[in-house]
Amino acid sequence: MNVLVTGAKGFVGKNLVAELGNIRDGKAKTYGTIEDLNVFEYDIDADPALLDDYCRDADFVFNLAGVNRPKNQEEFMTGNFGFASTLLDTLKKYGNRCPVMISSSTQAALDNPYGVSKKAGEDLVFQYGEETGAKVLVYRFPNLFGKWCRPNYNSVVATFCNNIANDLPIQVNDPKVVLTLAYIDDVVKELIAALLGKERRDEAGKYCVVPTTHQVELGRIADLLRSFKAARDDKSVADLSDPFVKKLRATYLSYLPTDGFSYPLEMHCDHRGSFTEILRTADRGQFSVNVSKPGIVKGEHWHHTKNEKFLVVAGKGVIRFRKPFEDKVYEYFVSAEKLEVVDIPPGYTHNIENLGDADMVTFMWCDECFDPNNPDTYFLPVGK
């Protein structure tokens, strides 16, 4: 199958071409197999002669080319209507009646230069479908967000992500303004569904739709992005059970400066080794890494309710348990040679000893974040 993508270097185009490449290479198995998939990439800087070749051989066309921030208003019609006309004329030239998808905008329903140009493109494609019998798919996209979207252009989410990630100011004129947003991965999944003949349409059956959108106040977007930035300092993790929060956080991270992917953690060091907290969550506890020097014993305490999981990832050692009112000691020998998690149940005093000649590194999870005012930690040696 030959798939033509116009506007291939734009935001949607880049993401679609990348996923089509994954399908072609067998890396995106969700969609199944598309036999002999070839992707024709066409953009504004391509040799115009290529459009003839591509339109002659295409089995499906994604027309993502368009203009939304021109130097003058006349360019709206040239870019959004004129190129669509050229594309459809070229398909007619070769008698190619393959399905044609066109990216429009919810603004096509508005009376402004951009909306008028998008509506004209829609009408042109619908007329083309009637004349030729070709299947046409018109998507009126809302505001889109996700990785690779150009900031300071036509996406407030991209601009906010970029500016907050790079310590630049943002301007929120009305935090109560509600935006309708679609995430780029959801858009791409729908476009590939369309390629496979499984597109979603509105009740009237005229327009195709992205099935998942989000209505979000602008102020909430700004607040969430600020919290993502602050997470490095307070070690917090957002509530990723909220699909929009997960998508927005992924988008924000894609705008981190290339020299700012890493960040330091506060290590609590003494003669025994170190203890370093990695993450704190509101309802899933905290994650830490513990380094023990050879021969060192750590712990020697128990909890009423707090519970933990230990995983030794370097070195070797032993984890010991004893109930406070019993003498019997239970031992679990652990090492990086055999990764296994050891639960630390409430009601058992416990310790962990490094039995090796090098540092022992233990990844630790606790079901609650440490609270100095309510530590639920009581010193009591395990004994041997």
FENMO-V231464 format. One record per run of one state. SS is the DSSP state (@ for helix, = for strand, . for the rest). FROM is the first residue (numbers start at 0). TO is the last residue. If there is no record, write none. Layout:
((SS | FROM | TO) (SS | FROM | TO))
This chain:
((. | 0 | 0) (= | 1 | 5) (. | 6 | 9) (@ | 10 | 23) (. | 24 | 27) (@ | 28 | 30) (. | 31 | 36) (= | 37 | 41) (. | 42 | 46) (@ | 47 | 56) (. | 57 | 58) (= | 59 | 62) (. | 63 | 72) (@ | 73 | 92) (. | 93 | 97) (= | 98 | 104) (@ | 105 | 108) (. | 109 | 111) (@ | 112 | 131) (. | 132 | 134) (= | 135 | 140) (. | 141 | 141) (= | 142 | 144) (. | 145 | 154) (@ | 155 | 164) (. | 165 | 176) (= | 177 | 182) (@ | 183 | 194) (. | 195 | 199) (= | 200 | 200) (. | 201 | 206) (= | 207 | 207) (. | 208 | 212) (= | 213 | 216) (@ | 217 | 233) (. | 234 | 234) (= | 235 | 235) (. | 236 | 241) (@ | 242 | 252) (. | 253 | 265) (= | 266 | 269) (. | 270 | 271) (= | 272 | 279) (. | 280 | 284) (= | 285 | 291) (. | 292 | 295) (= | 296 | 301) (. | 302 | 306) (= | 307 | 313) (. | 314 | 314) (= | 315 | 322) (. | 323 | 328) (= | 329 | 334) (. | 335 | 336) (= | 337 | 337) (. | 338 | 340) (= | 341 | 343) (. | 344 | 346) (= | 347 | 353) (. | 354 | 358) (= | 359 | 365) (. | 366 | 376) (= | 377 | 378) (. | 379 | 383))
